[in-house]
């Protein structure tokens, strides 16, 4: 990818990882988690507010814990993306 293309957009298709059956995707404004093999997906804003979710009420504690666990890593990867785009 050319530097100018990288600077224009940070899309989910470029920012995905899977760990322990949970697929995590992010862009500049949201983080989406999907429980692979199930119809459970939730999208958070950068503050941890759930924007949409197909998780049941029983899944809410998991979502809160997972967001707290994953947000430092995603923010670190976002910082690397910004640094690379500005190089």
MMTF fields as JSON, N, C-alpha, C and O atoms, coordinates in Angstrom:
{
  "mmtfVersion": "1.0.0",
  "mmtfProducer": "UNKNOWN",
  "numBonds": 347,
  "numAtoms": 348,
  "numGroups": 87,
  "numChains": 1,
  "numModels": 1,
  "chainsPerModel": [1],
  "groupsPerChain": [87],
  "chainIdList": ["A"],
  "bondAtomList": [4, 2, 8, 6, 12, 10, 16, 14, 20, 18, 24, 22, 28, 26, 32, 30, 36, 34, 40, 38, 44, 42, 48, 46, 52, 50, 56, 54, 60, 58, 64, 62, 68, 66, 72, 70, 76, 74, 80, 78, 84, 82, 88, 86, 92, 90, 96, 94, 100, 98, 104, 102, 108, 106, 112, 110, 116, 114, 120, 118, 124, 122, 128, 126, 132, 130, 136, 134, 140, 138, 144, 142, 148, 146, 152, 150, 156, 154, 160, 158, 164, 162, 168, 166, 172, 170, 176, 174, 180, 178, 184, 182, 188, 186, 192, 190, 196, 194, 200, 198, 204, 202, 208, 206, 212, 210, 216, 214, 220, 218, 224, 222, 228, 226, 232, 230, 236, 234, 240, 238, 244, 242, 248, 246, 252, 250, 256, 254, 260, 258, 264, 262, 268, 266, 272, 270, 276, 274, 280, 278, 284, 282, 288, 286, 292, 290, 296, 294, 300, 298, 304, 302, 308, 306, 312, 310, 316, 314, 320, 318, 324, 322, 328, 326, 332, 330, 336, 334, 340, 338, 344, 342],
  "bondOrderList": [1, 1, 1, 1, 1, 1, 1, 1, 1, 1, 1, 1, 1, 1, 1, 1, 1, 1, 1, 1, 1, 1, 1, 1, 1, 1, 1, 1, 1, 1, 1, 1, 1, 1, 1, 1, 1, 1, 1, 1, 1, 1, 1, 1, 1, 1, 1, 1, 1, 1, 1, 1, 1, 1, 1, 1, 1, 1, 1, 1, 1, 1, 1, 1, 1, 1, 1, 1, 1, 1, 1, 1, 1, 1, 1, 1, 1, 1, 1, 1, 1, 1, 1, 1, 1, 1],
  "groupList": [{"groupName": "UNK", "atomNameList": ["N", "CA", "C", "O"], "elementList": ["N", "C", "C", "O"], "formalChargeList": [0, 0, 0, 0], "bondAtomList": [1, 0, 2, 1, 3, 2], "bondOrderList": [1, 1, 2], "singleLetterCode": "X", "chemCompType": "L-PEPTIDE LINKING"}],
  "groupTypeList": [0, 0, 0, 0, 0, 0, 0, 0, 0, 0, 0, 0, 0, 0, 0, 0, 0, 0, 0, 0, 0, 0, 0, 0, 0, 0, 0, 0, 0, 0, 0, 0, 0, 0, 0, 0, 0, 0, 0, 0, 0, 0, 0, 0, 0, 0, 0, 0, 0, 0, 0, 0, 0, 0, 0, 0, 0, 0, 0, 0, 0, 0, 0, 0, 0, 0, 0, 0, 0, 0, 0, 0, 0, 0, 0, 0, 0, 0, 0, 0, 0, 0, 0, 0, 0, 0, 0],
  "groupIdList": [1, 2, 3, 4, 5, 6, 7, 8, 9, 10, 11, 12, 13, 14, 15, 16, 17, 18, 19, 20, 21, 22, 23, 24, 25, 26, 27, 28, 29, 30, 31, 32, 33, 34, 35, 36, 37, 38, 39, 40, 41, 42, 43, 44, 45, 46, 47, 48, 49, 50, 51, 52, 53, 54, 55, 56, 57, 58, 59, 60, 61, 62, 63, 64, 65, 66, 67, 68, 69, 70, 71, 72, 73, 74, 75, 76, 77, 78, 79, 80, 81, 82, 83, 84, 85, 86, 87],
  "secStructList": [7, 7, 2, 2, 2, 2, 2, 2, 7, 7, 7, 4, 4, 4, 1, 3, 3, 3, 3, 6, 6, 3, 3, 3, 3, 3, 7, 1, 1, 3, 3, 3, 3, 3, 3, 6, 6, 6, 6, 3, 3, 3, 3, 3, 3, 6, 6, 1, 7, 3, 3, 3, 3, 7, 7, 7, 4, 4, 4, 2, 2, 2, 2, 2, 2, 2, 2, 2, 2, 2, 2, 2, 2, 2, 2, 2, 2, 2, 2, 2, 2, 2, 2, 2, 2, 6, 7],
  "xCoordList": [0.843, 0.0, 0.886, 1.861, 0.564, 1.317, 1.03, -0.074, 2.037, 1.916, 0.672, -0.03, 0.379, -0.776, -2.087, -3.02, -2.169, -3.374, -3.538, -4.654, -2.468, -2.503, -2.972, -3.702, -2.561, -2.908, -4.395, -4.992, -5.0, -6.39, -7.365, -8.368, -7.091, -8.079, -7.45, -6.419, -8.073, -7.692, -8.951, -9.833, -9.037, -10.258, -10.174, -9.087, -11.336, -11.401, -10.726, -10.111, -10.825, -10.222, -8.71, -8.111, -8.092, -6.659, -6.329, -5.172, -7.328, -7.11, -7.973, -9.027, -7.497, -8.255, -7.296, -6.2, -7.701, -6.998, -7.999, -9.062, -7.634, -8.479, -7.681, -6.536, -8.299, -7.659, -8.738, -9.774, -8.49, -9.417, -10.839, -11.8, -10.977, -12.297, -13.033, -14.209, -12.349, -12.953, -12.237, -11.025, -13.004, -12.47, -12.635, -13.73, -11.548, -11.568, -11.188, -10.155, -12.014, -11.763, -11.878, -12.649, -11.109, -11.205, -10.916, -10.258, -11.431, -11.074, -10.765, -10.521, -10.769, -10.398, -11.399, -11.041, -12.653, -13.709, -14.392, -15.071, -14.226, -14.956, -14.087, -13.059, -14.535, -13.952, -15.123, -16.097, -15.028, -16.082, -15.529, -14.465, -16.26, -15.866, -16.949, -18.142, -16.513, -17.421, -16.995, -15.829, -17.934, -17.669, -17.812, -18.92, -16.695, -16.697, -17.477, -17.344, -18.288, -19.112, -20.479, -21.32, -20.697, -21.972, -22.414, -21.611, -23.67, -24.195, -24.111, -25.106, -22.903, -22.695, -21.668, -20.496, -22.121, -21.25, -21.606, -22.779, -20.597, -20.835, -19.861, -18.708, -20.341, -19.507, -19.469, -20.504, -18.248, -18.009, -17.514, -16.883, -17.8, -17.089, -15.766, -15.489, -14.955, -13.632, -13.674, -12.66, -14.834, -14.974, -15.541, -15.721, -15.827, -16.356, -17.868, -18.432, -18.527, -19.987, -20.383, -19.814, -21.353, -21.813, -22.753, -23.797, -22.367, -23.188, -24.238, -25.355, -23.867, -24.807, -24.291, -23.09, -25.223, -24.816, -25.888, -27.084, -25.436, -26.329, -26.068, -26.642, -25.2, -24.969, -26.2, -26.849, -26.514, -27.619, -27.156, -25.985, -28.075, -27.717, -26.638, -25.808, -26.646, -25.635, -24.235, -23.244, -24.14, -22.85, -22.297, -21.145, -23.083, -22.631, -21.384, -20.494, -21.281, -20.042, -18.816, -17.74, -18.984, -17.88, -17.467, -16.277, -18.442, -18.121, -17.339, -16.355, -17.774, -17.079, -15.644, -14.71, -15.475, -14.141, -13.272, -12.099, -13.825, -13.05, -12.628, -11.49, -13.532, -13.171, -12.004, -11.045, -12.08, -10.996, -9.675, -8.608, -9.752, -8.549, -7.964, -6.746, -8.818, -8.359, -8.052, -7.234, -8.676, -8.506, -7.059, -6.653, -6.25, -4.857, -4.09, -3.277, -4.353, -3.677, -4.126, -3.298, -5.422, -5.939, -5.402, -4.998, -5.39, -4.86, -3.378, -2.923, -2.626, -1.218, -1.057, -0.184, -1.896, -1.836, -2.272, -1.716, -3.255, -3.662, -2.505, -2.285, -1.774, -0.634, 0.443, 1.042, 0.685, 1.663, 1.184, 1.974, -0.116, -0.667, -0.469, -0.083, -0.736, -0.575, 0.901, 1.217, 1.788, 3.212, 3.687, 4.448, 3.233, 3.599, 3.054, 3.747, 1.809, 1.186, 1.909, 1.931, 2.502, 3.198, 4.685, 5.393, 5.162, 6.601, 7.005, 8.176],
  "yCoordList": [-1.175, 0.0, 1.234, 1.3, 2.179, 3.411, 4.301, 4.295, 5.059, 5.899, 6.788, 6.902, 7.419, 8.306, 7.55, 8.084, 6.314, 5.518, 5.186, 5.217, 4.876, 4.514, 5.698, 5.523, 6.891, 8.094, 8.404, 8.918, 8.099, 8.452, 7.692, 8.255, 6.427, 5.641, 4.556, 3.984, 4.286, 3.167, 2.3, 2.545, 1.304, 0.519, -0.761, -1.254, -1.292, -2.532, -3.685, -4.538, -3.73, -4.85, -4.907, -5.973, -3.794, -3.757, -3.98, -4.213, -3.912, -3.93, -5.001, -4.716, -6.236, -7.374, -8.343, -8.588, -8.892, -10.037, -10.932, -10.486, -12.214, -13.205, -13.815, -14.232, -13.861, -14.452, -15.151, -14.562, -16.403, -17.175, -17.167, -17.083, -17.255, -17.316, -15.999, -15.963, -14.909, -13.58, -12.79, -12.582, -12.362, -11.538, -10.078, -9.645, -9.327, -7.911, -7.099, -7.349, -6.138, -5.229, -3.807, -3.533, -2.911, -1.52, -0.576, -0.921, 0.622, 1.736, 2.903, 2.684, 4.096, 5.243, 5.539, 6.133, 5.126, 5.528, 4.396, 4.64, 3.164, 2.06, 0.813, 0.667, -0.081, -1.406, -2.381, -2.224, -3.387, -4.384, -5.739, -6.139, -6.452, -7.8, -8.776, -8.493, -9.929, -10.97, -12.29, -12.675, -12.985, -14.322, -15.268, -15.516, -15.792, -16.605, -17.902, -18.559, -18.243, -19.437, -19.17, -20.067, -17.949, -17.565, -16.234, -15.511, -15.925, -14.661, -13.582, -12.938, -13.398, -12.399, -11.379, -11.701, -10.161, -9.071, -7.823, -7.549, -7.083, -5.808, -4.769, -5.074, -3.553, -2.442, -1.395, -0.973, -0.987, 0.015, 1.3, 1.278, 2.422, 3.644, 3.632, 2.686, 4.657, 4.679, 4.812, 4.605, 5.156, 5.287, 4.034, 3.999, 2.998, 1.755, 1.68, 0.713, 2.678, 2.634, 1.666, 1.703, 0.805, -0.158, 0.574, 1.085, 0.616, 1.268, 0.326, 0.735, -0.957, -1.99, -3.325, -3.512, -4.254, -5.553, -6.603, -6.33, -7.815, -8.96, -9.912, -10.999, -9.505, -10.28, -10.143, -9.097, -11.173, -11.112, -10.38, -10.022, -10.167, -9.528, -10.321, -9.742, -11.639, -12.479, -12.194, -12.479, -11.636, -11.335, -9.971, -9.678, -9.129, -7.771, -7.727, -6.921, -8.566, -8.551, -8.928, -8.355, -9.891, -10.26, -9.073, -8.783, -8.385, -7.253, -6.179, -5.646, -5.867, -4.839, -5.266, -4.482, -6.505, -7.014, -7.08, -6.71, -7.543, -7.663, -6.296, -6.123, -5.32, -3.978, -3.446, -2.913, -3.587, -3.095, -3.793, -3.187, -5.048, -5.817, -5.422, -5.336, -5.187, -5.026, -3.584, -3.358, -2.607, -1.217, -0.738, 0.002, -1.098, -0.639, -1.171, -0.457, -2.417, -2.984, -2.291, -1.942, -2.093, -1.432, -0.005, 0.438, 0.715, 2.087, 2.102, 3.005, 1.116, 1.007, 0.758, 1.343, -0.107, -0.377, 0.839, 1.11, 1.565, 2.811, 3.81, 4.489, 3.897, 4.823, 4.436, 5.301, 3.141, 2.674, 3.046, 3.502, 2.854, 3.232, 4.709, 5.089, 5.551, 7.002, 7.349, 8.172, 6.723, 6.983, 6.569, 7.291, 5.407, 4.922, 5.854, 6.162, 6.297, 7.179, 8.512, 9.131, 8.958, 10.246, 10.139, 11.146, 8.932, 8.74, 9.267, 9.186],
  "zCoordList": [0.0, 0.0, 0.0, 0.748, -0.806, -0.927, 0.283, 0.827, 0.689, 1.88, 1.831, 2.836, 0.69, 0.59, 0.789, 1.389, 0.294, 0.49, 1.963, 2.481, 2.629, 4.049, 4.881, 5.856, 4.507, 5.257, 5.143, 6.089, 4.0, 3.77, 4.647, 5.085, 4.91, 5.62, 6.474, 6.119, 7.584, 8.431, 8.489, 9.311, 7.635, 7.531, 8.333, 8.634, 8.677, 9.436, 8.709, 9.35, 7.388, 6.662, 6.852, 6.701, 7.177, 7.427, 8.897, 9.247, 9.748, 11.182, 11.842, 12.409, 11.752, 12.263, 12.935, 12.43, 14.064, 14.6, 15.31, 15.743, 15.42, 16.07, 17.208, 17.03, 18.376, 19.546, 20.36, 20.666, 20.708, 21.541, 20.993, 21.757, 19.672, 19.056, 18.976, 18.615, 19.31, 19.227, 18.138, 18.193, 17.161, 16.068, 16.472, 16.831, 16.411, 16.768, 15.54, 14.919, 15.196, 14.071, 14.595, 15.514, 14.005, 14.444, 13.298, 12.317, 13.46, 12.598, 13.529, 14.715, 13.042, 13.879, 14.991, 16.007, 14.803, 15.731, 16.481, 17.478, 16.021, 16.632, 16.77, 16.109, 17.651, 17.809, 17.763, 18.5, 16.897, 16.769, 17.148, 16.677, 18.008, 18.412, 17.974, 18.085, 17.476, 17.021, 17.623, 17.53, 18.239, 18.749, 17.572, 17.096, 17.106, 15.899, 16.125, 17.157, 15.135, 15.217, 15.836, 15.907, 16.281, 16.89, 16.292, 15.703, 16.445, 15.925, 17.002, 17.334, 17.541, 18.586, 18.112, 17.92, 17.93, 17.504, 18.301, 18.554, 18.686, 19.377, 18.833, 18.531, 18.717, 18.278, 19.386, 19.901, 19.74, 20.774, 20.141, 19.084, 20.79, 20.427, 21.189, 21.926, 21.024, 21.649, 23.171, 23.838, 23.722, 25.17, 25.824, 27.041, 25.024, 25.569, 25.592, 26.104, 25.049, 24.959, 23.852, 22.761, 24.126, 23.126, 22.173, 22.579, 20.904, 19.883, 19.338, 19.021, 19.229, 18.793, 19.302, 19.494, 19.519, 20.037, 19.779, 19.883, 19.44, 19.366, 20.53, 20.585, 21.462, 22.675, 23.576, 23.582, 24.321, 25.27, 26.533, 26.66, 27.446, 28.718, 29.448, 30.149, 29.288, 29.937, 29.392, 30.064, 28.186, 27.583, 27.939, 27.621, 28.588, 28.907, 29.783, 29.514, 30.83, 31.62, 30.782, 30.954, 29.88, 28.992, 28.139, 28.01, 27.558, 26.683, 27.433, 26.918, 28.635, 29.427, 29.714, 29.546, 30.145, 30.468, 29.211, 29.257, 28.101, 26.873, 26.36, 25.923, 26.408, 25.955, 26.773, 26.215, 28.088, 28.95, 28.638, 28.736, 28.269, 27.949, 26.598, 26.445, 25.635, 24.26, 23.875, 22.983, 24.512, 24.082, 24.156, 23.26, 25.151, 25.126, 23.905, 23.319, 23.532, 22.363, 21.083, 20.241, 20.935, 19.729, 19.652, 18.578, 20.761, 20.74, 20.378, 19.676, 20.848, 20.462, 18.973, 18.332, 18.422, 16.984, 16.176, 15.112, 16.673, 16.006, 15.986, 14.983, 17.084, 17.159, 16.148, 15.509, 16.006, 15.01, 13.615, 12.789, 13.343, 12.038, 11.755, 10.649, 12.767, 12.58, 12.337, 11.478, 13.09, 12.933, 11.54, 10.896, 11.086, 9.761, 8.677, 7.707, 8.851, 7.854, 7.758, 6.695, 8.859, 8.882, 8.59, 8.594, 8.338, 8.089, 6.737, 6.368]
}
